[in-house]
Structures are given as structure tokens and as C-alpha cells.
Amino acid sequence: MARLRRKKPTTAMMANATKAMVIMEASSSPKPKCDASAAIPKPAAIPATGPIQEGLEAAAAPAPAAGAAVQESFFGNRRAWLLAIFFGLGTASYTCVLAWLAPYYVEQGWSEQNAGLLLGFLTAMEVVSGLVTPAIANRRQDKRGVVAVLLVLIILGFCGLILSPQHLSLLWPCLLGLGIGGLFPMSLILSLDHLDNPRRAGGLTAFVQGIGYLIAGLSPLIAGIIRDQLGSFEWAWWALTGVVGLMILMVLRFDPRHYHQHID
């Protein structure tokens, strides 16, 4: 009995040690991590349809390479040629006056200084008209009336140079300057009004100016030949008067209601 009693404490100590080892193993084993996102329900995927799908496809499409857009050609369009010829004839009046107005008045007995000052006065009138006329014309959709008034001013100026160059000598350059100065921007505005797309309108204007400047560049040469053959600039002024009269007939065709029929 004494021996059995002595063994009880040893057995109890072993049991306690075993429990402690079990507790240590449990505490040392890795605990499963709790994922909070797993408890949040995920929404079901909604298929993109209609405008949403089109927008996603457009966003995912690769951007076009620079210069990939093909520039439209207007060489086969009749209205583009009409606009180019109209611009060229109007600019021809400017180049001829710029080149030959001062020599014309020198032939009339003016000094070179006074003839140069007269040309400077004409240029100043061109600047004023070039700033004011587009602001007035943009108030209306149909700009043919404004352009026709400018052409009439040019005709009156040429007639004054021919019939009475020594009288009212400031009036004729003033009329020419107001007409020519306003006609230049209005010719470009007529071209731009034909198209709503900025890129196409820019291409049309480039075509109009390219052909138009080729026409205008030849006009001083032709006027000089006329002067050499006939002995006076008056015949060159008469020729330009007839050209401007033709432009009045041309501008009647620029009806904004029919622009879409000529250039799609």
C-alpha cells in the first residue's frame, strides 16, 4: 500500500505533462486564415449589349497609325473647280493691281512717290475690308449678296481708273481696296461652307487655293503683255472688269441650300 501511494504522484505528473504537450502542439499548429472577401457575395457578370458593347469594342480597337487617313481628292469635282476658278479670278485682280497700279499712275504723270503712296492707301483699305467684311457676312447663311456687293465695288474702281484716273483719284483705289480686300476671305469662306467635316473642308480649301494661286500668278504677266501690245494699261483694266462681271454670274450659283448636292 505504501508503494502504491508513492506511485500515484508520479502517474499524475505524467498525465499533466501529456496534457501540456497536447496543448503546446495545438497552439503551435498553423491556424486557418479567415478570408473576409470570401464572405462577400460576388455580383453576377452582366453581358454588355447595345451602346455599351459598341463603346467597349471601340475602346479596345487599336488606334489608327499616323498618316493612315487617306486625303480626299477634289480633282474630279466640278464644284471644287468652280470654287478654285472663282478664287483665282478674284485674286488675279489683287495681283494685277498690286503690280501695275503704281506704274499706271506714273504713266499718268504722277511721281513715283505719290504713286507708291496711292498703292499704300489701297492696301490699307484692303486690310480694313478683310477684317470687317467676314464679320458682317457671318451673320447670314447666304453670303452671295455680300460677295456681289464686293464685286460691284471692284468694277466701279476699275471703271474709275479707266475713265477718270486724274479725278477722284483716292476714290477709285478706295473702292478697289474695299472690294478686293473683302473678296479674298469671302472666297475661302464660300469654300469652307460647302462641307461640315473640318478635315474635308480643309482639303477643299487647299485645292481651291492651289489652283487659284496658279491662275492669279499668271494675271500680272498677261496684263503686262496686253500693255506692251496695246500701249496702255487701260485695256488690262477693261479685261479685269469683264472678269469680275463674269464672277458675279458665278457667285449666283453658290446657293447654300444646294451645297450638299455638289459636294457630298
matplotlib code that plots the C-alpha trace (Angstrom):
import matplotlib.pyplot as plt

x = [0.0, 2.8, 4.4, 1.1, 0.7, 4.1, 3.5, 0.3, 2.0, 4.3, 1.3, -0.4, 2.7, 2.9, -0.7, -0.2, 2.9, 1.0, -1.8, 0.8, 2.4, -1.0, -1.8, 1.6, 1.2, -2.3, -1.0, 2.0, -0.1, -0.9, -4.4, -6.5, -6.7, -10.1, -10.6, -13.1, -13.6, -14.8, -17.8, -18.8, -21.1, -19.8, -22.2, -23.1, -21.4, -23.7, -23.2, -22.5, -25.0, -26.1, -24.3, -22.2, -20.8, -20.1, -18.3, -16.1, -15.3, -14.3, -12.1, -10.4, -9.8, -6.2, -5.7, -5.0, -1.5, -0.4, -1.0, -3.3, -6.2, -6.3, -6.7, -9.7, -9.1, -11.3, -9.8, -12.9, -15.4, -16.9, -17.9, -14.4, -13.1, -15.7, -14.6, -11.0, -11.5, -13.6, -10.9, -8.2, -10.0, -10.6, -7.0, -5.9, -7.5, -5.4, -2.1, -2.6, -3.5, -0.6, 1.8, 0.6, -1.4, 1.7, 3.3, -0.1, -0.2, 3.4, 2.4, -0.4, 2.2, 2.4, 5.6, 6.8, 6.5, 2.8, 2.0, 3.5, 1.5, -1.6, -0.8, -0.3, -3.7, -5.3, -3.5, -4.8, -8.4, -7.9, -6.9, -9.9, -12.3, -10.6, -11.4, -14.9, -16.5, -16.3, -17.8, -20.7, -21.2, -21.2, -24.5, -26.3, -26.1, -26.4, -23.4, -23.9, -25.3, -22.2, -19.9, -21.9, -21.5, -17.7, -17.6, -19.6, -17.1, -14.3, -16.0, -16.6, -13.0, -11.7, -14.1, -12.9, -9.2, -10.1, -12.5, -11.2, -7.9, -7.0, -10.3, -11.3, -8.0, -8.4, -11.9, -11.0, -8.2, -10.5, -13.3, -10.8, -9.2, -12.6, -13.7, -10.5, -9.8, -13.2, -13.3, -10.2, -11.5, -15.1, -13.9, -12.4, -15.4, -17.6, -15.4, -15.5, -19.3, -19.7, -18.6, -19.2, -16.4, -13.3, -10.8, -12.7, -13.3, -9.5, -8.7, -11.2, -9.7, -6.2, -7.3, -9.1, -6.0, -3.5, -5.4, -6.4, -2.9, -1.7, -4.4, -3.6, 0.1, -0.3, -2.5, 0.2, 2.1, -0.9, -1.7, 1.9, 1.7, -1.6, 0.1, 3.1, 0.9, -1.7, 0.4, -1.8, -2.9, -6.5, -7.1, -5.9, -8.3, -11.1, -10.2, -10.3, -13.6, -15.1, -13.6, -15.2, -18.5, -18.2, -17.6, -21.0, -22.7, -20.6, -21.4, -25.2, -24.6, -23.3, -26.7, -26.1, -29.3, -27.8, -24.2, -24.8, -25.8, -22.4, -20.0, -21.2]
y = [0.0, 2.3, 1.6, 2.2, 5.5, 6.5, 5.8, 8.0, 11.3, 10.0, 8.9, 12.2, 14.1, 12.1, 12.8, 16.5, 16.5, 14.8, 17.4, 20.1, 18.6, 18.3, 21.9, 23.1, 21.1, 22.6, 26.1, 25.6, 24.2, 26.9, 28.3, 28.6, 32.2, 33.7, 35.4, 38.3, 38.7, 35.2, 36.1, 38.9, 37.7, 38.5, 40.0, 38.1, 39.2, 41.3, 40.9, 44.3, 44.9, 47.7, 51.0, 49.7, 46.9, 49.2, 51.6, 48.8, 47.5, 51.0, 51.5, 48.1, 48.7, 49.7, 53.4, 54.1, 54.8, 58.4, 59.3, 56.3, 58.6, 59.0, 62.6, 63.1, 64.3, 67.0, 67.0, 65.2, 67.5, 70.3, 72.5, 72.3, 73.5, 76.3, 77.5, 77.3, 79.4, 81.9, 82.3, 82.5, 85.2, 87.3, 87.0, 87.9, 91.4, 91.8, 90.7, 92.9, 96.0, 95.3, 95.0, 97.7, 100.4, 102.5, 102.2, 103.1, 106.4, 107.1, 106.9, 109.4, 111.9, 111.2, 111.0, 107.6, 108.6, 109.7, 106.6, 104.4, 106.3, 105.6, 101.9, 102.0, 103.6, 100.9, 98.3, 99.9, 99.7, 96.0, 95.3, 97.2, 95.3, 92.0, 92.4, 93.9, 92.0, 88.4, 89.7, 91.1, 88.2, 85.5, 86.9, 85.2, 81.8, 83.0, 85.1, 85.7, 89.3, 90.4, 88.9, 90.5, 94.0, 93.4, 92.6, 95.7, 97.8, 96.3, 97.0, 100.7, 101.0, 99.7, 101.9, 104.9, 104.1, 103.8, 106.8, 109.3, 108.4, 112.1, 113.0, 111.5, 109.7, 108.5, 107.1, 104.5, 102.9, 103.0, 101.1, 98.6, 98.1, 97.5, 95.1, 93.1, 93.0, 91.6, 89.2, 87.3, 85.9, 85.6, 83.3, 81.0, 81.2, 80.1, 77.0, 76.2, 76.5, 73.6, 71.0, 70.4, 68.0, 70.0, 67.6, 67.6, 71.3, 71.9, 69.6, 71.5, 74.9, 73.6, 72.5, 75.9, 77.9, 75.7, 76.1, 79.7, 80.9, 79.3, 81.4, 84.6, 84.2, 84.5, 87.5, 90.2, 88.6, 88.7, 92.3, 93.3, 91.6, 93.5, 96.7, 96.1, 95.1, 97.8, 100.6, 101.2, 99.6, 100.6, 97.5, 95.4, 97.1, 96.5, 92.9, 92.6, 94.4, 91.8, 89.0, 90.5, 90.8, 87.0, 86.4, 88.0, 85.3, 82.6, 83.7, 83.3, 79.5, 79.4, 78.8, 77.3, 75.2, 73.2, 72.7, 69.1, 68.3, 69.3, 68.0, 65.0]
z = [0.0, 0.8, -2.5, -4.5, -2.7, -3.6, -7.3, -7.6, -7.6, -10.4, -12.6, -12.0, -13.0, -16.3, -17.1, -16.6, -18.8, -21.5, -21.4, -21.6, -24.7, -26.4, -25.6, -26.9, -30.1, -30.6, -30.1, -32.4, -35.3, -38.0, -37.8, -40.9, -42.1, -42.4, -45.8, -45.3, -49.1, -49.4, -47.3, -49.6, -52.4, -55.9, -58.4, -61.4, -64.7, -66.8, -70.6, -72.4, -75.1, -77.4, -77.0, -74.1, -76.2, -79.1, -76.8, -75.3, -78.8, -80.0, -76.9, -77.4, -81.1, -81.9, -82.7, -86.4, -87.3, -88.0, -91.7, -92.2, -93.2, -97.0, -98.1, -100.4, -103.9, -105.4, -108.9, -110.3, -108.6, -110.8, -107.8, -106.4, -109.8, -109.9, -106.4, -107.4, -110.6, -108.7, -106.1, -108.8, -110.8, -107.6, -106.6, -110.1, -109.6, -106.4, -108.1, -111.1, -109.1, -106.8, -109.7, -112.1, -110.2, -109.3, -112.9, -114.3, -112.4, -113.2, -116.8, -116.0, -114.8, -111.1, -109.3, -108.2, -104.5, -104.9, -106.9, -104.2, -101.5, -103.5, -103.6, -99.8, -99.4, -101.4, -99.3, -96.1, -97.5, -98.2, -94.6, -93.3, -95.6, -94.9, -91.2, -91.4, -94.3, -92.8, -89.6, -91.4, -93.8, -91.0, -89.7, -92.5, -94.1, -97.7, -98.4, -102.1, -101.5, -99.6, -102.3, -105.1, -103.4, -103.2, -106.9, -107.8, -105.8, -107.8, -111.1, -110.1, -109.1, -112.5, -114.4, -112.4, -113.2, -116.9, -117.4, -114.8, -113.3, -112.5, -110.8, -107.5, -107.6, -104.0, -104.5, -107.1, -105.1, -102.1, -103.9, -105.3, -101.9, -100.2, -102.9, -103.3, -99.5, -98.7, -101.6, -100.6, -97.3, -98.6, -101.4, -98.8, -96.6, -99.5, -99.9, -96.2, -96.1, -98.6, -96.1, -92.4, -91.8, -90.8, -92.5, -95.8, -95.7, -95.2, -98.1, -100.3, -99.3, -100.1, -103.5, -104.1, -103.1, -105.0, -108.3, -107.6, -107.0, -110.2, -112.1, -110.1, -110.7, -114.4, -114.4, -114.0, -116.8, -119.1, -118.1, -118.9, -122.3, -123.0, -122.0, -124.3, -127.3, -127.0, -125.4, -122.3, -119.0, -119.7, -121.8, -118.9, -116.6, -119.1, -119.2, -115.4, -115.4, -117.7, -115.5, -112.4, -114.3, -115.0, -111.3, -110.5, -112.6, -111.0, -107.4, -108.2, -108.3, -104.7, -103.1, -99.6, -99.9, -102.7, -101.3, -100.4, -104.0, -105.4, -102.7, -100.7]

ax = plt.figure().add_subplot(projection="3d")
ax.plot(x, y, z, "-o")
ax.set_aspect("equal")
plt.show()
